[in-house]
Amino acid sequence: MVTVLGFDIGGANTKVAFLKTQNTTIQELQTALEYFPVWKNGKNQLPRVLERLKKRLTNSTALDGVGVTITAELSDAYMTKKEGINHVLDCIIEVFGDVSTFVLDVEANLLSVKDARKEPLKVASANWAATGWMISQMNPNCIVIDVGSTTTSIVPVVNGKIAAEGKTDLEKLQNGELVYSGSLRTNVATIVNCIPVQGKMTRVSSELFSQSGDVHLLLGNIEKKDYTSETCDSRGKTRKDAEARLARVVCADRDMLTEQEIMDIAKFVYDKQVKQIANGLNQVHERIKKALPKKIAVVTGLGRNFLAKKAAEKVGFNEIVDAKELLGVDAAVVSPSVGVALIVANSLEGKTVTWKQS
């Protein structure tokens, strides 16, 4: 029997998956997430977050291994990515120093902590590789669209292998494999620069007045419990709160705009966000379409149905698979942590680990 934890440590959210395998079959899977904005709550508090998540999933269970993928290094809590990677690894060692620990790189390989420190850019923001590798074991020819709270990763898989062109965030932004648009934390002013209001195209304020979580809450794409990040004004997550924030984007308020006018703003922003993601997806698909016999997309993450699926439909994908059907709903929301846990389990088992058949 093998027991492992897989961490996806981001600048805003830390996600974890607990896997128990036996005879190369997954016997148990649990996941958890904690909103922890490292730049705001303090990077020195990260070990406490890891400890809480560890206790939440494992209690006193002995671990055979810990896998880690890191995106927190981009946070402005750190001056450089190298500093961020080293700090996160320090925190992991502080909490899991007595457990074999592996760090995922952009080739979906596991490195020792020592080797990861030598090549920090090789392990920086490699969580997409965990998701891509996991899905490649189930669908050998597809494009994976993972919409999280902050970003969208678009990962092509061809003949059972990840076919990503970019390895760094910079490269991925350039080639469409990374779209900085997500389900909760995207500033509305980065999605649109004008909105039709009362029959006139209206420029928006570039202030952080409202974010995508407000839009999707108003439209029913998410529930209050899904809105895990803080709000722009630190107020609540009721419809009235979200309406007030969204009205402020055009320098108005709930006295100046009707509820329907605010809903129309939400719908307009939503359509534009889908187009943002579709543009990245189209760019990736155009590059590899000769290698993909069919337009198959696997959608995962919190925004898999209301953003990833809609973007895939817009680009004309004829088969769209919800990762929930492959992994379960909890795992689909935190797929990179599940992916890195699965890679570690494979390594420790020495064979390919598969999902238990129901």
NUVEX-531853 format. One record per residue: residue in one letter; x, y, z of N, C-alpha, C, O in turn. Coordinates in steps of 0.1 Angstrom, whole numbers. Layout:
// residues N
A	X	Y	Z	X	Y	Z	X	Y	Z	X	Y	Z $
...
//
This chain:
// residues 358
M	8	-12	0	0	0	0	9	12	0	19	13	7 $
V	5	22	-8	12	35	-9	3	46	-5	-8	47	-10 $
T	8	56	3	0	67	7	8	80	3	19	81	8 $
V	2	89	-4	9	101	-8	0	114	-7	-12	113	-7 $
L	7	125	-5	0	138	-7	6	145	-19	18	145	-21 $
G	-3	152	-26	1	160	-37	-3	175	-35	-15	177	-33 $
F	6	184	-35	3	198	-33	5	206	-45	14	204	-53 $
D	-5	215	-47	-4	225	-58	-4	239	-50	-15	243	-46 $
I	8	244	-48	9	256	-40	10	269	-48	19	272	-55 $
G	-2	276	-48	-3	288	-56	-1	301	-48	0	300	-36 $
G	-1	312	-55	0	325	-48	-13	328	-40	-13	336	-31 $
A	-24	323	-45	-37	326	-39	-44	314	-32	-50	316	-22 $
N	-42	302	-38	-48	290	-33	-38	279	-31	-29	278	-40 $
T	-39	272	-20	-31	260	-19	-40	248	-19	-50	247	-11 $
K	-38	238	-28	-47	227	-30	-39	214	-27	-27	214	-29 $
V	-46	204	-22	-39	192	-18	-48	180	-21	-60	181	-20 $
A	-42	169	-25	-49	156	-27	-42	145	-20	-29	144	-20 $
F	-50	137	-13	-45	125	-6	-48	113	-14	-60	110	-17 $
L	-38	104	-17	-41	92	-25	-36	80	-17	-25	80	-11 $
K	-44	70	-17	-40	57	-11	-42	47	-22	-52	45	-28 $
T	-31	40	-25	-31	30	-36	-27	16	-31	-19	15	-21 $
Q	-32	6	-37	-28	-8	-34	-28	-16	-47	-38	-16	-54 $
N	-17	-23	-49	-16	-31	-61	-19	-23	-74	-26	-27	-83 $
T	-13	-11	-74	-14	-1	-85	-29	3	-88	-32	8	-99 $
T	-37	3	-78	-51	8	-80	-54	18	-69	-50	15	-57 $
I	-60	29	-72	-63	39	-63	-75	34	-54	-86	31	-59 $
Q	-73	33	-41	-83	29	-32	-90	40	-25	-102	39	-21 $
E	-83	52	-24	-89	63	-17	-84	76	-22	-72	77	-25 $
L	-93	86	-24	-89	99	-29	-96	109	-21	-109	109	-20 $
Q	-89	119	-15	-95	130	-8	-88	143	-12	-76	143	-16 $
T	-95	154	-13	-89	166	-17	-94	178	-7	-104	177	0 $
A	-86	188	-7	-89	200	1	-82	212	-5	-73	211	-13 $
L	-88	224	-2	-83	237	-7	-83	247	4	-93	247	12 $
E	-73	256	5	-74	267	14	-70	280	6	-59	280	0 $
Y	-78	290	7	-75	303	1	-64	309	10	-67	312	22 $
F	-53	312	4	-42	318	12	-34	327	3	-25	323	-4 $
P	-38	340	2	-30	349	-6	-17	352	0	-16	360	10 $
V	-6	346	-5	6	347	2	12	361	3	19	364	13 $
W	9	369	-7	14	383	-6	7	391	5	13	401	9 $
K	-5	387	9	-12	395	19	-12	388	32	-10	396	42 $
N	-13	375	33	-13	369	46	1	366	52	2	363	64 $
G	11	367	43	25	366	48	31	353	45	25	342	49 $
K	41	353	37	48	340	33	52	332	44	54	320	43 $
N	55	338	55	60	330	67	49	322	73	52	313	82 $
Q	37	324	69	26	316	75	23	304	66	14	296	70 $
L	30	302	55	27	291	46	29	277	53	21	268	51 $
P	39	275	61	40	262	68	28	259	76	24	247	77 $
R	21	269	82	9	266	90	-2	261	81	-10	253	85 $
V	-3	267	69	-13	263	59	-10	248	55	-20	240	55 $
L	2	245	52	5	231	48	2	221	60	-3	210	57 $
E	5	226	72	3	217	83	-12	215	85	-17	204	88 $
R	-20	225	83	-35	224	85	-41	214	74	-49	206	77 $
L	-36	216	62	-41	207	51	-37	193	53	-44	184	50 $
K	-25	191	58	-20	178	61	-29	171	71	-33	160	69 $
K	-31	178	82	-40	172	93	-54	170	88	-60	160	92 $
R	-59	178	80	-72	177	75	-74	164	67	-85	159	67 $
L	-64	160	59	-66	149	51	-60	136	56	-65	125	53 $
T	-49	137	63	-42	125	67	-43	121	82	-42	109	85 $
N	-46	131	90	-47	129	105	-34	122	109	-24	129	109 $
S	-34	110	113	-22	103	118	-16	93	108	-7	86	111 $
T	-22	93	96	-17	84	86	-3	86	82	1	97	78 $
A	6	76	82	20	77	77	20	79	62	13	72	55 $
L	29	88	58	30	90	43	42	84	38	53	83	44 $
D	41	79	25	52	73	18	59	84	9	71	82	6 $
G	52	94	6	57	104	-3	49	117	-4	37	116	-1 $
V	55	128	-7	48	140	-9	53	146	-23	65	146	-26 $
G	43	150	-31	46	156	-44	42	171	-44	32	174	-38 $
V	50	179	-50	47	193	-50	48	199	-64	58	197	-71 $
T	39	208	-67	40	217	-78	37	231	-73	28	233	-65 $
I	45	240	-79	45	254	-73	41	264	-83	47	264	-94 $
T	32	273	-80	30	285	-88	31	298	-80	30	309	-85 $
A	33	297	-67	34	308	-58	46	317	-61	46	329	-56 $
E	56	312	-68	68	320	-70	66	332	-78	74	341	-78 $
L	54	333	-85	51	345	-93	46	356	-84	45	368	-88 $
S	41	353	-72	36	363	-63	46	374	-60	58	371	-59 $
D	41	386	-58	50	397	-55	54	397	-41	60	407	-36 $
A	51	386	-34	57	384	-21	72	381	-22	80	382	-13 $
Y	76	377	-34	90	374	-37	96	383	-48	88	387	-57 $
M	108	387	-47	115	395	-57	117	388	-70	116	393	-81 $
T	120	375	-69	123	366	-81	117	353	-79	113	349	-68 $
K	116	346	-90	110	332	-90	119	323	-82	114	314	-75 $
K	132	325	-84	141	316	-76	139	318	-61	139	308	-54 $
E	137	330	-57	135	332	-42	122	325	-38	121	319	-28 $
G	111	326	-47	99	320	-43	99	305	-43	94	299	-33 $
I	106	299	-53	107	285	-53	114	280	-40	110	270	-34 $
N	125	286	-37	133	282	-26	126	284	-13	127	275	-4 $
H	118	294	-11	110	296	1	100	286	2	98	280	13 $
V	92	283	-8	82	273	-8	88	259	-4	82	251	4 $
L	99	256	-10	106	243	-7	111	243	7	110	232	14 $
D	115	254	13	119	255	27	107	251	36	108	244	45 $
C	95	257	32	83	254	40	79	239	39	75	234	49 $
I	80	233	27	77	219	25	86	211	34	81	201	41 $
I	99	214	34	108	206	42	106	208	57	107	198	65 $
E	102	220	61	99	223	75	87	214	80	87	209	91 $
V	77	212	71	65	204	75	67	189	72	62	181	80 $
F	74	186	61	75	171	57	89	167	56	93	158	48 $
G	98	172	65	112	169	64	115	154	65	126	149	60 $
D	107	146	71	109	132	73	103	123	63	103	111	64 $
V	97	129	52	90	122	42	97	124	29	101	135	26 $
S	98	114	20	104	115	7	96	126	-1	83	124	-2 $
T	102	136	-6	95	147	-12	100	149	-26	112	148	-29 $
F	91	151	-36	94	152	-50	88	165	-55	77	169	-51 $
V	95	171	-64	90	184	-70	88	182	-85	97	176	-92 $
L	77	185	-90	73	183	-104	80	194	-113	80	206	-109 $
D	86	190	-124	91	200	-134	82	201	-146	72	194	-147 $
V	86	209	-155	77	212	-167	77	201	-177	69	202	-187 $
E	85	191	-175	84	179	-184	76	168	-177	76	156	-182 $
A	70	171	-166	62	161	-158	71	151	-152	67	139	-150 $
N	83	154	-149	93	146	-142	94	150	-128	91	162	-124 $
L	97	140	-119	99	143	-105	113	146	-102	122	138	-105 $
L	116	157	-95	130	160	-91	131	160	-76	121	162	-69 $
S	143	158	-71	145	159	-57	145	174	-53	146	182	-62 $
V	143	177	-40	143	191	-36	156	197	-40	157	209	-44 $
K	167	190	-38	180	195	-41	182	199	-56	187	210	-59 $
D	177	190	-64	178	193	-79	168	204	-83	171	212	-92 $
A	157	205	-76	147	216	-79	153	230	-76	151	239	-83 $
R	161	230	-65	168	243	-61	178	247	-71	180	259	-73 $
K	184	237	-78	194	240	-88	188	246	-101	195	254	-107 $
E	176	242	-104	169	247	-116	155	252	-113	145	246	-117 $
P	154	263	-106	141	268	-101	132	271	-113	120	269	-111 $
L	137	276	-124	128	279	-135	122	266	-142	112	267	-149 $
K	128	255	-139	123	243	-145	111	237	-137	104	229	-142 $
V	110	242	-125	99	237	-116	88	248	-114	78	245	-108 $
A	92	260	-118	82	271	-116	70	269	-125	71	267	-137 $
S	58	271	-118	45	271	-125	44	258	-134	40	260	-146 $
A	47	247	-129	46	234	-136	33	227	-134	32	215	-138 $
N	23	233	-127	11	226	-123	3	221	-136	-3	211	-135 $
W	4	228	-147	-3	224	-159	3	210	-164	-5	203	-170 $
A	15	208	-161	21	195	-165	15	183	-157	14	172	-163 $
A	12	186	-145	5	175	-137	-8	172	-142	-12	160	-144 $
T	-16	182	-146	-29	180	-151	-28	173	-165	-35	164	-168 $
G	-20	179	-173	-18	173	-187	-14	158	-186	-19	150	-194 $
W	-4	155	-178	0	141	-177	-11	132	-172	-13	121	-178 $
M	-19	136	-162	-29	128	-157	-40	125	-168	-44	114	-170 $
I	-44	136	-175	-54	134	-185	-49	126	-197	-56	118	-203 $
S	-36	127	-200	-30	119	-211	-31	104	-208	-31	96	-218 $
Q	-32	100	-196	-33	86	-192	-47	81	-195	-49	69	-197 $
M	-57	90	-197	-70	86	-199	-75	89	-213	-84	82	-219 $
N	-70	100	-219	-73	104	-232	-61	108	-240	-56	119	-237 $
P	-56	100	-249	-43	102	-255	-43	113	-266	-32	117	-270 $
N	-54	118	-270	-55	128	-280	-66	138	-277	-77	136	-280 $
C	-62	150	-271	-71	160	-267	-64	173	-264	-52	173	-264 $
I	-72	183	-261	-67	195	-255	-73	197	-241	-86	197	-240 $
V	-65	198	-231	-70	200	-218	-72	215	-215	-63	223	-217 $
I	-84	219	-210	-86	232	-206	-90	233	-192	-100	228	-187 $
D	-80	238	-184	-82	239	-169	-84	253	-165	-75	261	-165 $
V	-96	256	-161	-99	270	-157	-100	270	-141	-110	265	-136 $
G	-91	277	-135	-90	278	-121	-96	291	-116	-104	298	-124 $
S	-93	295	-104	-98	308	-99	-92	320	-106	-98	331	-106 $
T	-79	318	-111	-72	330	-115	-68	329	-130	-68	339	-137 $
T	-64	317	-134	-59	315	-148	-65	303	-155	-72	295	-149 $
T	-63	303	-168	-67	291	-176	-54	285	-183	-47	292	-190 $
S	-52	272	-181	-41	265	-187	-47	257	-199	-57	250	-197 $
I	-41	258	-210	-45	250	-222	-34	241	-226	-23	245	-230 $
V	-36	228	-224	-25	218	-225	-29	208	-236	-38	200	-235 $
P	-22	208	-248	-24	198	-258	-18	185	-255	-7	184	-250 $
V	-25	174	-258	-20	161	-256	-21	153	-269	-32	152	-275 $
V	-10	148	-274	-10	141	-287	-3	128	-285	8	127	-280 $
N	-10	117	-289	-4	104	-288	0	100	-274	11	94	-272 $
G	-8	105	-264	-5	101	-251	6	109	-244	10	106	-233 $
K	11	120	-251	22	128	-246	18	143	-245	10	147	-254 $
I	22	150	-235	20	164	-235	27	171	-247	39	168	-249 $
A	20	179	-254	26	185	-266	27	200	-265	25	208	-274 $
A	29	205	-252	29	219	-250	42	225	-256	53	219	-256 $
E	40	237	-262	52	244	-268	59	252	-258	71	253	-258 $
G	52	259	-249	58	267	-239	61	260	-226	55	250	-222 $
K	72	264	-220	76	258	-207	75	268	-196	73	264	-184 $
T	76	281	-198	75	291	-188	62	298	-190	56	297	-200 $
D	58	305	-180	45	313	-181	47	324	-192	37	326	-199 $
L	58	330	-193	60	339	-204	58	333	-218	51	339	-226 $
E	64	322	-220	62	315	-233	48	311	-235	43	311	-246 $
K	41	306	-224	27	302	-226	18	313	-228	8	312	-236 $
L	21	325	-222	13	337	-226	14	340	-240	5	345	-246 $
Q	26	338	-245	29	342	-259	22	333	-269	18	337	-280 $
N	21	320	-266	15	310	-275	1	306	-273	-4	296	-279 $
G	-6	312	-263	-20	308	-260	-22	297	-250	-34	295	-247 $
E	-12	291	-245	-13	280	-236	-16	285	-222	-20	277	-213 $
L	-15	298	-219	-18	304	-206	-27	316	-209	-22	325	-216 $
V	-39	316	-204	-47	328	-205	-50	333	-191	-55	326	-182 $
Y	-46	345	-188	-47	350	-174	-61	355	-172	-64	367	-170 $
S	-70	345	-171	-85	348	-169	-90	336	-162	-89	325	-167 $
G	-97	338	-151	-102	327	-143	-116	329	-137	-122	339	-140 $
S	-121	320	-129	-134	319	-125	-138	330	-114	-149	334	-112 $
L	-128	334	-106	-130	342	-94	-123	355	-94	-129	365	-90 $
R	-110	355	-97	-101	366	-93	-97	375	-104	-88	384	-102 $
T	-103	374	-116	-99	382	-127	-106	396	-126	-118	397	-126 $
N	-98	407	-126	-103	420	-126	-112	422	-139	-108	420	-150 $
V	-124	426	-137	-134	428	-148	-128	438	-158	-130	437	-170 $
A	-120	448	-153	-114	458	-162	-103	452	-171	-99	458	-181 $
T	-99	439	-169	-89	433	-178	-97	424	-188	-91	419	-197 $
I	-110	422	-186	-118	414	-195	-124	423	-206	-125	419	-218 $
V	-128	435	-202	-135	445	-211	-129	459	-209	-124	462	-198 $
N	-129	467	-219	-125	481	-218	-137	490	-220	-137	502	-217 $
C	-148	484	-226	-160	492	-228	-172	482	-226	-171	470	-228 $
I	-183	487	-220	-195	480	-218	-207	488	-222	-208	500	-220 $
P	-217	481	-229	-229	489	-233	-238	491	-221	-242	482	-214 $
V	-240	504	-218	-249	507	-206	-259	518	-211	-255	528	-216 $
Q	-272	515	-209	-282	524	-213	-281	529	-227	-283	541	-230 $
G	-278	520	-236	-277	523	-250	-264	530	-255	-263	534	-267 $
K	-254	531	-246	-242	538	-250	-230	529	-246	-230	523	-235 $
M	-220	528	-255	-208	521	-251	-200	529	-241	-198	541	-243 $
T	-197	523	-230	-192	531	-218	-178	525	-214	-177	513	-212 $
R	-169	534	-213	-156	530	-209	-156	526	-194	-165	530	-187 $
V	-147	517	-191	-147	512	-177	-136	518	-169	-126	523	-174 $
S	-138	518	-156	-127	522	-147	-117	511	-145	-120	499	-145 $
S	-104	515	-145	-94	505	-144	-91	501	-129	-81	494	-127 $
E	-99	506	-120	-97	502	-106	-101	488	-104	-109	482	-112 $
L	-97	482	-93	-101	468	-90	-114	469	-82	-114	467	-70 $
F	-125	472	-89	-138	473	-83	-145	460	-82	-153	457	-73 $
S	-144	452	-92	-151	440	-94	-143	429	-101	-134	432	-109 $
Q	-146	417	-97	-138	406	-104	-148	395	-109	-160	396	-107 $
S	-142	386	-116	-150	376	-123	-160	368	-114	-170	363	-118 $
G	-156	366	-101	-164	359	-92	-178	366	-90	-188	359	-88 $
D	-178	379	-91	-191	387	-90	-199	384	-102	-212	381	-101 $
V	-193	384	-114	-201	381	-126	-207	367	-125	-219	365	-128 $
H	-199	357	-122	-204	343	-122	-214	340	-110	-222	331	-111 $
L	-212	348	-99	-222	346	-89	-236	352	-93	-246	345	-91 $
L	-236	363	-99	-248	369	-104	-255	361	-115	-267	360	-115 $
L	-247	354	-123	-253	346	-134	-256	332	-130	-262	324	-138 $
G	-253	329	-117	-256	315	-113	-246	305	-117	-249	293	-116 $
N	-235	309	-122	-224	299	-126	-217	293	-114	-212	282	-115 $
I	-217	301	-103	-211	296	-91	-221	299	-79	-229	307	-81 $
E	-219	292	-68	-227	294	-56	-218	302	-46	-205	303	-48 $
K	-224	307	-36	-216	315	-26	-204	306	-21	-194	312	-18 $
K	-207	294	-18	-196	285	-13	-184	283	-22	-173	280	-18 $
D	-187	285	-35	-176	284	-45	-167	296	-45	-156	296	-50 $
Y	-172	307	-40	-166	320	-41	-156	321	-29	-158	327	-19 $
T	-145	314	-31	-135	312	-20	-126	323	-18	-120	325	-7 $
S	-124	331	-28	-114	342	-27	-121	354	-20	-134	355	-19 $
E	-114	364	-15	-119	376	-9	-125	384	-20	-121	383	-32 $
T	-134	393	-17	-140	402	-26	-132	415	-27	-124	418	-19 $
C	-134	423	-38	-126	435	-40	-128	445	-30	-118	453	-27 $
D	-140	446	-24	-142	456	-14	-143	451	0	-146	458	10 $
S	-139	438	1	-139	431	14	-153	430	21	-155	427	32 $
R	-164	433	12	-177	431	17	-182	417	14	-174	408	10 $
G	-195	415	15	-200	401	14	-202	395	0	-197	401	-10 $
K	-208	384	-1	-210	377	-13	-224	374	-16	-228	363	-22 $
T	-233	384	-12	-247	383	-16	-248	389	-30	-239	395	-36 $
R	-260	387	-36	-263	393	-49	-262	408	-49	-256	414	-58 $
K	-267	414	-38	-266	429	-37	-252	434	-36	-248	444	-42 $
D	-244	426	-29	-229	430	-28	-223	429	-42	-215	438	-46 $
A	-225	418	-49	-219	417	-62	-224	427	-72	-217	432	-80 $
E	-237	430	-71	-243	440	-80	-236	454	-78	-233	461	-87 $
A	-234	457	-65	-228	470	-62	-214	471	-67	-210	481	-73 $
R	-206	460	-66	-193	460	-71	-192	461	-86	-184	468	-92 $
L	-201	454	-93	-201	454	-108	-206	467	-113	-200	472	-123 $
A	-215	474	-107	-220	487	-111	-208	497	-110	-207	506	-118 $
R	-200	495	-100	-189	504	-98	-179	504	-109	-171	514	-111 $
V	-178	493	-117	-169	492	-128	-171	504	-138	-162	509	-144 $
V	-184	508	-140	-187	519	-149	-190	531	-140	-197	540	-144 $
C	-184	532	-128	-185	544	-119	-200	547	-116	-203	559	-115 $
A	-208	537	-114	-222	538	-110	-224	531	-97	-215	526	-91 $
D	-237	530	-94	-241	522	-82	-255	517	-84	-261	518	-94 $
R	-260	510	-73	-273	503	-75	-284	513	-75	-296	509	-78 $
D	-282	526	-71	-292	536	-72	-293	541	-87	-304	546	-91 $
M	-282	541	-94	-281	546	-107	-285	536	-118	-290	540	-129 $
L	-283	523	-115	-286	513	-125	-296	503	-119	-296	501	-107 $
T	-305	498	-128	-315	488	-124	-308	475	-123	-297	472	-128 $
E	-315	465	-116	-309	452	-115	-307	446	-128	-297	439	-131 $
Q	-317	448	-138	-315	442	-151	-303	448	-158	-296	441	-166 $
E	-301	461	-157	-289	467	-163	-276	462	-158	-267	460	-166 $
I	-276	459	-145	-264	453	-140	-262	438	-145	-251	434	-147 $
M	-273	431	-146	-273	417	-151	-268	418	-166	-261	409	-170 $
D	-272	428	-173	-268	429	-187	-253	431	-188	-246	426	-197 $
I	-248	439	-178	-233	441	-177	-226	427	-175	-216	424	-181 $
A	-232	420	-165	-226	407	-162	-226	397	-174	-216	391	-177 $
K	-237	397	-182	-237	389	-193	-227	393	-204	-221	384	-211 $
F	-225	406	-206	-216	411	-215	-202	407	-212	-194	403	-220 $
V	-198	409	-199	-185	405	-194	-183	390	-196	-172	386	-200 $
Y	-193	382	-192	-192	368	-194	-188	364	-208	-179	356	-210 $
D	-196	369	-218	-193	366	-232	-179	370	-236	-172	362	-243 $
K	-174	381	-231	-160	385	-234	-150	376	-228	-140	374	-234 $
Q	-153	371	-216	-143	362	-209	-142	349	-217	-132	343	-218 $
V	-154	344	-221	-154	332	-229	-146	334	-242	-138	325	-245 $
K	-147	345	-248	-139	348	-260	-124	349	-257	-116	344	-265 $
Q	-120	354	-246	-106	355	-242	-100	341	-242	-90	338	-248 $
I	-107	332	-235	-102	318	-234	-103	311	-248	-94	303	-251 $
A	-114	313	-255	-115	307	-268	-104	312	-278	-99	304	-286 $
N	-99	324	-276	-88	329	-285	-75	321	-282	-68	318	-291 $
G	-73	319	-269	-61	311	-266	-62	297	-271	-53	291	-276 $
L	-74	291	-269	-76	277	-273	-75	276	-288	-69	266	-293 $
N	-80	286	-296	-79	285	-310	-65	286	-315	-60	280	-324 $
Q	-57	295	-308	-43	296	-311	-35	283	-309	-27	279	-318 $
V	-38	276	-298	-32	263	-296	-36	253	-306	-28	245	-311 $
H	-49	252	-308	-55	242	-318	-49	244	-332	-46	234	-338 $
E	-48	256	-336	-43	259	-350	-29	253	-351	-25	249	-362 $
R	-21	254	-340	-7	249	-341	-6	234	-342	2	229	-349 $
I	-16	227	-336	-14	212	-335	-25	204	-342	-26	192	-341 $
K	-34	211	-349	-46	205	-355	-43	193	-364	-51	184	-365 $
K	-32	194	-371	-28	183	-380	-25	170	-372	-27	159	-378 $
A	-21	171	-360	-18	160	-352	-30	154	-344	-29	143	-339 $
L	-41	162	-343	-53	157	-336	-63	153	-346	-69	162	-353 $
P	-67	141	-347	-77	136	-356	-91	142	-354	-99	143	-363 $
K	-94	145	-341	-107	150	-337	-105	162	-328	-95	163	-321 $
K	-115	170	-328	-115	182	-319	-121	177	-305	-133	178	-303 $
I	-113	171	-297	-117	166	-284	-111	175	-273	-99	177	-272 $
A	-119	180	-264	-115	188	-252	-118	181	-240	-129	176	-238 $
V	-109	182	-230	-112	177	-216	-112	189	-207	-102	196	-207 $
V	-123	192	-201	-124	205	-193	-123	202	-178	-129	192	-174 $
T	-116	210	-171	-114	207	-157	-112	221	-150	-112	231	-156 $
G	-112	220	-136	-111	232	-128	-125	237	-124	-135	232	-129 $
L	-125	248	-116	-138	253	-111	-146	258	-123	-159	257	-123 $
G	-140	264	-133	-148	270	-144	-149	260	-156	-151	265	-167 $
R	-148	247	-154	-148	238	-165	-161	238	-173	-160	237	-186 $
N	-172	240	-167	-185	240	-175	-189	253	-180	-194	254	-191 $
F	-187	264	-172	-193	277	-177	-182	286	-184	-186	296	-190 $
L	-169	282	-184	-159	289	-191	-152	280	-201	-152	282	-213 $
A	-146	269	-196	-138	260	-205	-147	254	-216	-144	254	-228 $
K	-159	248	-212	-168	242	-221	-173	252	-231	-174	249	-243 $
K	-177	264	-227	-182	274	-236	-172	278	-246	-175	280	-257 $
A	-159	279	-241	-149	283	-250	-146	272	-261	-144	275	-273 $
A	-146	260	-256	-145	249	-266	-156	248	-276	-153	245	-288 $
E	-168	251	-272	-179	251	-281	-177	262	-291	-181	260	-303 $
K	-173	273	-287	-171	285	-296	-160	282	-306	-162	286	-318 $
V	-150	274	-303	-140	271	-312	-144	259	-321	-137	255	-330 $
G	-155	252	-318	-160	242	-326	-156	228	-322	-156	219	-331 $
F	-152	226	-310	-149	212	-306	-161	203	-306	-172	207	-300 $
N	-160	192	-311	-172	183	-313	-174	173	-302	-184	166	-301 $
E	-164	172	-293	-165	163	-282	-158	170	-270	-146	173	-270 $
I	-166	172	-259	-161	179	-247	-164	169	-235	-175	166	-232 $
V	-153	166	-229	-154	156	-217	-152	164	-205	-142	171	-203 $
D	-161	163	-195	-160	169	-182	-151	160	-173	-154	148	-172 $
A	-140	166	-168	-131	158	-160	-137	152	-148	-132	142	-142 $
K	-149	157	-144	-156	152	-133	-160	137	-136	-161	129	-127 $
E	-163	134	-148	-167	120	-152	-155	111	-151	-157	99	-150 $
L	-143	116	-152	-131	108	-152	-125	107	-137	-120	97	-133 $
L	-126	118	-130	-119	119	-117	-129	120	-105	-125	117	-94 $
G	-141	125	-107	-150	129	-96	-149	144	-95	-139	150	-98 $
V	-160	150	-89	-161	164	-89	-151	171	-81	-145	182	-85 $
D	-147	166	-69	-138	172	-61	-124	172	-67	-117	183	-67 $
A	-120	161	-73	-107	161	-80	-106	170	-92	-96	175	-95 $
A	-117	171	-99	-117	180	-111	-115	194	-107	-110	202	-116 $
V	-118	199	-95	-116	213	-91	-102	215	-88	-97	226	-89 $
V	-95	205	-83	-81	207	-79	-72	197	-86	-63	190	-81 $
S	-74	196	-99	-67	185	-107	-52	185	-107	-46	174	-107 $
P	-45	197	-106	-30	196	-106	-25	189	-93	-15	181	-94 $
S	-32	191	-82	-27	184	-70	-30	169	-71	-21	161	-66 $
V	-41	165	-77	-43	151	-79	-33	145	-89	-28	134	-87 $
G	-30	153	-99	-20	148	-109	-7	146	-103	-1	135	-106 $
V	-2	155	-95	12	153	-90	12	142	-79	22	135	-78 $
A	1	140	-72	0	129	-63	0	115	-70	7	106	-66 $
L	-7	115	-82	-7	103	-90	7	100	-96	11	88	-97 $
I	14	110	-100	27	108	-105	37	102	-95	45	93	-97 $
V	36	108	-82	44	102	-71	40	88	-68	49	79	-66 $
A	27	85	-68	22	71	-65	28	62	-76	32	51	-73 $
N	28	66	-88	33	58	-99	48	55	-97	52	43	-98 $
S	55	65	-93	69	63	-90	72	54	-79	81	45	-80 $
L	64	55	-68	67	47	-56	62	32	-59	68	23	-54 $
E	51	31	-66	46	17	-70	55	10	-80	56	-2	-80 $
G	61	18	-88	70	13	-99	62	8	-111	67	2	-120 $
K	49	11	-111	40	7	-121	29	18	-123	28	27	-115 $
T	22	17	-134	11	26	-136	0	24	-127	-6	13	-126 $
V	-4	35	-120	-15	34	-110	-28	37	-118	-28	47	-126 $
T	-39	30	-116	-51	32	-123	-62	35	-113	-61	32	-101 $
W	-73	40	-118	-85	43	-109	-93	30	-107	-94	22	-115 $
K	-98	29	-94	-105	17	-90	-118	17	-98	-126	27	-98 $
Q	-121	6	-104	-134	4	-112	-145	2	-102	-145	-7	-93 $
S	-156	10	-104	-168	8	-96	-177	-3	-101	-187	-6	-95 $
//
